């Protein structure tokens, strides 16, 4: 036991004395291990950042193809629905053209179908025939799902922007003015509608 304690003390003394000349001054053995661990951590973090960057790049490229695919599908299906006669629709079960066109407005529904087609093509290979469009050569399920998320977020932002532009184009501004009273009256000045409170004995101005 005494021998083990002496060896341990010698090892600790050697560890404290062992130093190397670093870039910014002398470093002990312990400091060197910490520096090596930090360098390894930084390398892994940089590698992960690079992988995320490449993954986002691939997802954007896949989203561009997905956008073209949805555009072509909508054009082909709408043209087919338009050319279908009412008699033909009743012979096929009495489906409505409006119901068929309603599915084309749901981007999420089309993205799910796109994911299913990509998975089927990856499983069946070249034997799978899915229309005349040229499909990407490589398939990665995570990248396709990321592209779908990117596409849905883009569609949501676009819808919000269109609603905001539509409200601005109307030229109407709704301003609520708080005042004492129980009733309410509306005064229209130019293109602005102002909602203000009014008392029961007040007169309503004639427009």
N, C-alpha and C positions, 0 to 999 in steps of 0.2 A: 504494500500500500504506500509506504514511504517512497519507494522507487517510482511509482506511478505519479505521485504528487510532484516529485522532483522533475520528472520528464514534462509534466504539464506546465510547471513554472518555467522551465527552459524554453518550452515551445511558445509560451506567452511572451517571454522576454525577447526571443528571436523575432516573433511577429511584430513587436513594437519597434525593434531596431531595424527590421527590413524595410528599406525605403528605395524608391526608384525616382529618377528625375522625370517629372512629367512636363507637360507643356507650360503649365502655369506655376510650377514649383514642385517640391518633393511630395511624393504621395506614399503613404504606407500601404501595406498589403491589403488591409481592410478597405481603404479608400479606393484602391484599384479595383477590387471586386465590385464595389458599389458603382464605380464608373462603367465597368463592363456591363453590369446589369442595366444601367440607364441607357447605354448605347444600344443594347439588345432591345430594350423596350421602345426606344425611338425608332429603330429599324422596323420593328413590327408595326408600330403606329403608322409609319410612312408607307409600308406595304399595304396596310388596310385602307389607307386613304387613296392610294393608287388604284386598288381593286374597286373601291366604291366609285371612283371617277370613271373607270372603264365600264363599270356596270351601268352607271347613269348614261354614258355615251351610247352603249348598246341599247339601252331602254328607249332612248330618244330616237335612234334609228328604227327600232321596231315600232315605235309609236307612229313614225312617219309612214311606214308601210301599212299599219293598221288604219290610219286616217284615209289613205288612198283606197284600201279595201272597202271600208264602210261607204265611201263616196261611190265607188263602182257598184256595190251591192244595192244601194238605194236607187241609183239610176236605172239599173237593169230591172229591179223588181217593180218600180213605179211604172216603167215603160210596159212591162208585162201586164200589170194590173189595168193600165189604161186601155190596152189593146184587147183585153178579155171582154167578150160580150156578156150581157146579162144572162142570156140563155146558157152559155157555157158555164157561168158561175153557178147557176141553179142545177145544172147537170152534175157538177162536182160537189154538191152538198148544200147549195144555197148560201155560200159564204158572201159576206159583204165586202165591197171594195174599201169602204172606210175603215173597217176593222183590220184589213190587211195593211193598209197604209199607216195605221196607228202604231204598229210594231216598229216601223222604220224610224219613228221619232224617238225611240228609247235607245239611247246610246249604250247603256249598260247591258241591255238584252243582246244587242249586236256584238258587244265585246265578249260576252260569254260564249256566243256561237263561234266567234273567231278563235277563242282559246280551245274549244272542243275540236275544231278543224285542224288546228296546229298539232294537238295531241294525237289525233287520228293519223295525220300524215306522218308524224314521227314514228308511230307504232307500225304502220303498214308500209311505210317507205314509198317508193316510186309507184307501187301498184295502186295507191290511193289517188283518185281523180277528183279534184275539187275545183273545177272550172278552169278557164283559160289563163288566169292570173299566175304570174311567176312568183313562187313562194321563196322566202329566204332559205339558204342552204342549211344554216345552223339553227338548232332549236335548244332553247334553255327555258324551262318552265318558269323559273324565277324572273328572268328578264322579260318574258311575255307578260307575266302578271304585273311587273313594275310598269311596263308600257301601258297596260290597261288602266292602272291607277293614274298614271300621268294623263292619259286620254280623258278619263272621267273628270279629273280635276280641271283640265282645260275646258271641257264642256260646261262644267259648273261655273267657272269664272266667266266664260263667254255669255252664258245665260244671264248672269248677274249684271254684266256690263250692258247687255242689250236692254234689260229692264231699266237700268239707270238712264240710258240714252233716250228711251221711250218717254220716261217721266220728264226729262229735260225738254224734249221736243214738244210736249203738250203745252209748255209755258205756264203751268199752274203751280203756284206755291201755296201750301196750306200752312197758315200761321195761327196758333192757338194763343189767345190773349185772355188771361185770367182776370176776372173782376167780380165785384159783389153782385149778387142776384141769383135768382133761381132759373129764369128762362134764358134762352140763347137766341141771337139773331145773326144773320149772315149779311154782310155788306160786300158787294162785288165792286172792286175798284180796278178799272182796266182789266188785266188778265189775272189779277191776284184775288183770291177768295180769302177774306179775313173773318174768322169766327170770333165773335165777342159776346159777352153776356149782356142781357137786357132785362129790365124789370117788367113786371106785368102791366104797369100803367104807361110804359113808354110806347111811342108810336113807331110802327114799322115803316121805314121810308119806302116810297114807291120808286121802282126802277124805271 
